[in-house]
């Protein structure tokens, strides 16, 4: 697949069905699960994406090893992508510096800025998904979606 095809699909340009299916297969192969609720004749709501996770939290560590886990619970970079904003736009809107936004997106957490940024995203319609696991110290099912 060409970079142009990927770019077109990501920016809602018209692409071949095969291109969309190839991208879906690629992301599913990477452990990404697409989210959304739909009904015939209705628009998809609560669309988003997250890392696939075990169906139940009380499974063994061996089962959890089959899933992508991350070290931090709040995917700020994904939230910004969902809103189609640049780091500078978010920084200005929230009242933080671009450097702080960059650090938070890399998982370098600082309590007060993290809470401020999370609250701003939630106010702007973003819902965060996922759960933490004490046994592994990692987070599963982490992602973002549009809130209802």
ChimeraX attribute file (.defattr): number of C-alpha atoms within 10 A of each C-alpha:
attribute: neighborCount
match mode: 1-to-1
recipient: residues
	/A:1	8
	/A:2	8
	/A:3	8
	/A:4	9
	/A:5	16
	/A:6	15
	/A:7	12
	/A:8	14
	/A:9	16
	/A:10	12
	/A:11	8
	/A:12	8
	/A:13	10
	/A:14	10
	/A:15	14
	/A:16	10
	/A:17	8
	/A:18	9
	/A:19	16
	/A:20	16
	/A:21	11
	/A:22	13
	/A:23	16
	/A:24	15
	/A:25	12
	/A:26	12
	/A:27	15
	/A:28	14
	/A:29	10
	/A:30	13
	/A:31	17
	/A:32	21
	/A:33	17
	/A:34	17
	/A:35	16
	/A:36	13
	/A:37	10
	/A:38	11
	/A:39	8
	/A:40	6
	/A:41	6
	/A:42	8
	/A:43	10
	/A:44	12
	/A:45	15
	/A:46	18
	/A:47	16
	/A:48	21
	/A:49	22
	/A:50	22
	/A:51	23
	/A:52	21
	/A:53	22
	/A:54	16
	/A:55	8
	/A:56	6
	/A:57	12
	/A:58	10
	/A:59	10
	/A:60	10
	/A:61	11
	/A:62	8
	/A:63	11
	/A:64	18
	/A:65	11
	/A:66	12
	/A:67	17
	/A:68	19
	/A:69	24
	/A:70	17
	/A:71	12
	/A:72	19
	/A:73	19
	/A:74	23
	/A:75	21
	/A:76	23
	/A:77	19
	/A:78	20
	/A:79	25
	/A:80	18
	/A:81	12
	/A:82	18
	/A:83	14
	/A:84	10
	/A:85	12
	/A:86	12
	/A:87	19
	/A:88	15
	/A:89	13
	/A:90	19
	/A:91	17
	/A:92	11
	/A:93	11
	/A:94	17
	/A:95	12
	/A:96	15
	/A:97	14
	/A:98	16
	/A:99	12
	/A:100	17
	/A:101	22
	/A:102	16
	/A:103	14
	/A:104	21
	/A:105	20
	/A:106	13
	/A:107	18
	/A:108	13
	/A:109	15
	/A:110	11
	/A:111	9
	/A:112	9
	/A:113	17
	/A:114	20
	/A:115	12
	/A:116	13
	/A:117	20
	/A:118	20
	/A:119	13
	/A:120	15
	/A:121	20
	/A:122	14
	/A:123	11
	/A:124	13
	/A:125	15
	/A:126	23
	/A:127	18
	/A:128	24
	/A:129	19
	/A:130	19
	/A:131	17
	/A:132	18
	/A:133	15
	/A:134	8
	/A:135	8
	/A:136	12
	/A:137	11
	/A:138	16
	/A:139	21
	/A:140	24
	/A:141	25
	/A:142	24
	/A:143	25
	/A:144	28
	/A:145	22
	/A:146	20
	/A:147	15
	/A:148	9
